[in-house]
């Protein structure tokens, strides 16, 4: 896959990646660890973003 397509895919995934980070920062800022459900949601979102990047 051309590098340009990977970069474009990554740029397009930035909103999802940002949302993942925010969802994991929220519980940390509340002084607690993320719940299992929060971790699973973040991992699922990361998998979707990764698939989007890989697809170009």
N, C-alpha and C positions, 0 to 999 in steps of 0.2 A: 504494500500500500504506500503510495507517495506520502512523503512527510507533510506536504501541504494539506492533504486531506485529514491527516491525524491532528494537525494543529487546528484546523477549522472545526473538527469534531470536538476537540477539547474546549475550544472557545464557546461553542454552542452548549456544552455541558456545564459551563461555569455557574449558571443559576441553580442547577440541581446540586452541584458540589457545595455551593454556598449555603443552600438550605440544609444540607446534611450537617455541615459544620455548626450552623446555628442551632439545629435540633439537639446536637450533642453538647453544645455549650450551655444551653438553658439549664439543664439539671446541675451542671457543675457550678454555674453562677448561683444556683439555689443552695449550694453546699451539700449536694448529694450526688451519688453516682447515677448514671443513666440506668433506667430499668431495662430488663431483658427486651421488652417490647420496643423501647426507644432504640436499643442497639440493633434489633432486627430490622426496624424501619430504616435506619441509617444504612445498614448493609444492603438492604434491597434497593434503596435509592442509588447507592454506589455501584451496585451491579448493573442497574439500568443505565447509569451515566457511562460506565465502562463499555457496555454494549453499543451505545450510541457513538462513542469515540471510535471504537473498533470498526463500526460499520461505515464510518466516514461520512 
